[in-house]
Amino acid sequence: MSDWQPIETAPKDGTPVLVFSPYEDRNEPTNVIVAKYETYGSDNAWWGYCESVLADIAGKIDPEPTHWMPLPKPPKVTP
């Protein structure tokens, strides 16, 4: 798996990736989130979290993520 990279280098084409968001609230279950970059016009773009890799964005990530990495390859399933 790749190392964490600055969020500025993340794909902005709707590809799902893992992102890190520096939550201040320690009650959050995780700071690592499956997310996509979403654009609605030229002035409305943001990172949104996904319920699954194939799902649409469920909500905006706040605070903005600072790092990202590609999703790992899924495991091989044997019948």
N, C-alpha and C positions, 0 to 999 in steps of 0.2 A: 504494500500500500504506500501511497505517496505521503510525504510530509505535509504539514499544514502550510498553507501559502497565504499571502496577504489577500484580503477580500477584493482588492482592486483588480486582481488578476483572474478572478472567477469568471466562468462563462455567463453571459447575460442573454442566452438564447432560449431559456426555459428548461435547460438541462438540470435534472435534480442532482444535487451535491450535498455533502455534509458541510454544515457551517458551525462556527463557534460564536456564541453571543455572550458577552461578559455580564450576565445577570448579577445584580447587587443582592437580590433576595436569595438567601441560602436555602429557602424552602422549595425552590424549583428542583424538579427531579433530575434535570440534565441541562447542560449548556450546549450540547452537541445535538443538532437538529437536521433532519432532512428538509431541504429548502430549494426553492426556485426563485430566480429573479423575474419579476413581473413588470411589464411596462404598459401603462394606460395613458397614451399620449406622451408628449415630450416633457411635460412637467410632473408626471405622476408615475414614478417607478420606485420599487422597493423589494426587499427580500421577504418572502412569505414562507411559512412553514407548511408542510404537507402531512396529511394523515398517513400516506403511504407514497412510495415512489411513483406510482401511476396516478395518484390523486391530484385534483386541482388544489390550488392554494387555499388553506383554511383560515389564514389570518396573517397579519403583518408581524414580523419579528421586531421586538423592541426590548433592549437597544439593538441598533444595527449590528450585524455580525462583523467581526474583525478578521476572521480567517476562514478558509475553506479547504476542502480536499475532495477528490473524486470519490464516489461511492465504491465500495469494494465489489468485486465480482460475486455473484450469488454462488452458493455451494452447488456442487453437482448432485443431482438427485438420482439415486439408483432404484429401479423398480423392485 
